[in-house]
């Protein structure tokens, strides 16, 4: 220290040492500021790259002749925002609502016009259908079959649960006269038996189905019904039963069809006006082996379903097929009888002029292998015709020499 109290450093320390300390401090300050400088340089380089105009491509001969399509359209410099800004924009951007897709209305197909309703004539012939539930299906088929016939009217008076066994429930022999008086039908169509495979009781005696005693009593009730219908003078068409899915029921229906057919054939006609006809429909509802089938050929020749799932009832096609079997005998009964005193035209009474017969020579039939009957040995066509011809026959004369059709070879 000096006399004034200040510290006096050595010369060597004060000059050289200060420079070293300053150099160390500068190096430390540079090292500490290098990350900031690098970041600033990177930002400067990015901005310079963004602001730097794109380098022009070297023009080729093709570009000089036809021009460059890219040069015509000015390029737009798009500055991409940083990744953080892009993420924020994605977050803040609201989703675009899609317009609801409106379904195009389907073209409306016009329904076919309803079939014209045929008004029945007041004097139309009435077809009375009676019997059980199968007869009700037959009535529906006949109604559709004769829908366009103004002179035919189908009346359905069937009772679905009726039969000849349970006469305590419904007795057709007693109910028929009242129905005939009310409807005044032209023809009666009867179809019954589907409900009759059950015990038959009379005077406290129960008879099992398909026994001889049961068949005799059942046939007596069928005869009673036919006698009542014969007294009315109205013809009856009795339709037999079809087969069913149950083998036992089908066997009973075969026995009933035999009873129906015999009873109908033995029913006497009243004054030649009433007549009963039996129609067998069994073959129309069986397969090739004669067994029950739910499908078959309809009235149009197409294979369709004829029976219901229960194996008993008829489908719409089956009802039409029943009506198909009944239509032919029904039209025969409805056919008007020829009048004995039919009016005739005056011209029809005049004798018809017979054509004048020319003198024609007729040759009888002759067998090709029977040549011994011929009077001579000359074949037909071997004789010379005696008829005079109007022109002489042309002769085959040789062509003149030198003509194209002269093929004569000159002699040497």
Secondary structure as the mmCIF struct_conf table of DSSP 4:
data_model
#
loop_
_struct_conf.conf_type_id
_struct_conf.id
_struct_conf.beg_label_comp_id
_struct_conf.beg_label_asym_id
_struct_conf.beg_label_seq_id
_struct_conf.end_label_comp_id
_struct_conf.end_label_asym_id
_struct_conf.end_label_seq_id
TURN_TY1_P TURN_TY1_P1 UNK A 3 UNK A 4
BEND BEND1 UNK A 5 UNK A 5
HELX_RH_AL_P HELX_RH_AL_P1 UNK A 11 UNK A 51
BEND BEND2 UNK A 52 UNK A 52
HELX_LH_PP_P HELX_LH_PP_P1 UNK A 53 UNK A 59
HELX_RH_AL_P HELX_RH_AL_P2 UNK A 61 UNK A 66
HELX_RH_AL_P HELX_RH_AL_P3 UNK A 69 UNK A 72
BEND BEND3 UNK A 73 UNK A 73
HELX_LH_PP_P HELX_LH_PP_P2 UNK A 74 UNK A 76
HELX_LH_PP_P HELX_LH_PP_P3 UNK A 80 UNK A 82
HELX_RH_AL_P HELX_RH_AL_P4 UNK A 83 UNK A 92
BEND BEND4 UNK A 93 UNK A 93
HELX_LH_PP_P HELX_LH_PP_P4 UNK A 94 UNK A 121
TURN_TY1_P TURN_TY1_P2 UNK A 122 UNK A 123
HELX_LH_PP_P HELX_LH_PP_P5 UNK A 124 UNK A 124
STRN STRN1 UNK A 125 UNK A 131
BEND BEND5 UNK A 132 UNK A 132
HELX_RH_AL_P HELX_RH_AL_P5 UNK A 133 UNK A 145
TURN_TY1_P TURN_TY1_P3 UNK A 146 UNK A 148
TURN_TY1_P TURN_TY1_P4 UNK A 150 UNK A 151
STRN STRN2 UNK A 152 UNK A 156
TURN_TY1_P TURN_TY1_P5 UNK A 160 UNK A 161
BEND BEND6 UNK A 164 UNK A 165
TURN_TY1_P TURN_TY1_P6 UNK A 167 UNK A 169
HELX_RH_AL_P HELX_RH_AL_P6 UNK A 172 UNK A 183
BEND BEND7 UNK A 186 UNK A 186
STRN STRN3 UNK A 187 UNK A 191
TURN_TY1_P TURN_TY1_P7 UNK A 194 UNK A 195
BEND BEND8 UNK A 198 UNK A 198
STRN STRN4 UNK A 200 UNK A 202
TURN_TY1_P TURN_TY1_P8 UNK A 203 UNK A 204
STRN STRN5 UNK A 205 UNK A 207
TURN_TY1_P TURN_TY1_P9 UNK A 209 UNK A 210
BEND BEND9 UNK A 211 UNK A 211
HELX_RH_AL_P HELX_RH_AL_P7 UNK A 212 UNK A 232
TURN_TY1_P TURN_TY1_P10 UNK A 233 UNK A 233
STRN STRN6 UNK A 235 UNK A 239
HELX_LH_PP_P HELX_LH_PP_P6 UNK A 240 UNK A 243
BEND BEND10 UNK A 245 UNK A 246
HELX_RH_AL_P HELX_RH_AL_P8 UNK A 247 UNK A 265
TURN_TY1_P TURN_TY1_P11 UNK A 266 UNK A 266
HELX_LH_PP_P HELX_LH_PP_P7 UNK A 267 UNK A 269
BEND BEND11 UNK A 270 UNK A 270
TURN_TY1_P TURN_TY1_P12 UNK A 271 UNK A 273
STRN STRN7 UNK A 276 UNK A 279
HELX_RH_3T_P HELX_RH_3T_P1 UNK A 282 UNK A 285
STRN STRN8 UNK A 286 UNK A 286
TURN_TY1_P TURN_TY1_P13 UNK A 288 UNK A 289
BEND BEND12 UNK A 290 UNK A 290
STRN STRN9 UNK A 292 UNK A 292
BEND BEND13 UNK A 294 UNK A 294
STRN STRN10 UNK A 295 UNK A 297
TURN_TY1_P TURN_TY1_P14 UNK A 299 UNK A 300
BEND BEND14 UNK A 301 UNK A 301
STRN STRN11 UNK A 303 UNK A 305
STRN STRN12 UNK A 307 UNK A 307
TURN_TY1_P TURN_TY1_P15 UNK A 309 UNK A 310
BEND BEND15 UNK A 311 UNK A 313
STRN STRN13 UNK A 314 UNK A 314
HELX_RH_AL_P HELX_RH_AL_P9 UNK A 316 UNK A 334
BEND BEND16 UNK A 335 UNK A 335
HELX_LH_PP_P HELX_LH_PP_P8 UNK A 336 UNK A 339
TURN_TY1_P TURN_TY1_P16 UNK A 340 UNK A 341
HELX_RH_AL_P HELX_RH_AL_P10 UNK A 346 UNK A 349
BEND BEND17 UNK A 350 UNK A 350
HELX_LH_PP_P HELX_LH_PP_P9 UNK A 351 UNK A 358
TURN_TY1_P TURN_TY1_P17 UNK A 368 UNK A 369
TURN_TY1_P TURN_TY1_P18 UNK A 372 UNK A 373
BEND BEND18 UNK A 374 UNK A 377
HELX_LH_PP_P HELX_LH_PP_P10 UNK A 378 UNK A 379
TURN_TY1_P TURN_TY1_P19 UNK A 380 UNK A 381
BEND BEND19 UNK A 383 UNK A 383
HELX_LH_PP_P HELX_LH_PP_P11 UNK A 384 UNK A 385
BEND BEND20 UNK A 387 UNK A 387
HELX_LH_PP_P HELX_LH_PP_P12 UNK A 388 UNK A 389
BEND BEND21 UNK A 390 UNK A 391
HELX_LH_PP_P HELX_LH_PP_P13 UNK A 392 UNK A 395
HELX_LH_PP_P HELX_LH_PP_P14 UNK A 397 UNK A 400
TURN_TY1_P TURN_TY1_P20 UNK A 401 UNK A 402
BEND BEND22 UNK A 403 UNK A 403
TURN_TY1_P TURN_TY1_P21 UNK A 404 UNK A 405
HELX_LH_PP_P HELX_LH_PP_P15 UNK A 408 UNK A 411
#
